[in-house]
Amino acid sequence: MHLDDYPKRITLKDGTELILRPMVREDEDGLLEFFSGIPEKERLYLRNDVINPEVVHQWTENLDYEKVLPILAVTEEGRIVGNATLHCNGYSWNRHIGNIRLTVLPQYRGKGLARIMIGEAFANALTTDLQKIVSEIVLLQEDVRLAFNQLGFKTEAVLKDHHLDPRGVKHDVIILSNDINQLWKLWQEHCESVSGVLQKEY
């Protein structure tokens, strides 16, 4: 993964400027603040208890970018407003499959940040041996699903009552997927339309 390219500056649709960079140990407090800003109802859909200090401490203390690469979107002041994570599977039978997870603060949605961050995770996947990217989200997460759909992800399966939230309520989960070559084609077309020809790098 080409981490030497970070930090990167991006501009959202409304002109807001942010910085993209990998998560570091010093982000522990900032992550707790970030996830506390996610509506409680939405936190129910996440895999982990993201406002539990012990959970976040484990993330920041055990960073291994080859296995899990968390990319953060931060303001000039250092406030975290988005988190996209690329998970690389270590098991032999699915080592060609990566998983992307995404969380964005409500006030930064609808500005193109989700799509940019998914694309950033995908760009890092290009530098690995991954061949397919998937994401598992609760069916009710319409805004997240839309961001993936805009990059060509298709629904591969619906798992009934697959997610059990902290209240004991079950939710359907959809599996979205796309292969690296198709993702690259769509991403290249998008970049060419914005800023000319983009070269594929490994």
Secondary structure by P-SEA (a helix, b strand, c coil): cccccccbbbbcccccccccccccccaaaaaaaaaaaccaaaaaacccccccaaaaaaaaaccccccbbbbbbbcccccccbbbbbbbbcccccccbbbbbbbbcccccccaaaaaaaaaaaaaaaaccccbbbbbbcccaaaaaaaaaaacccccccccccccccccbbbbbbbbbbcaaaaaaaaaaaaaacccbbbbcc
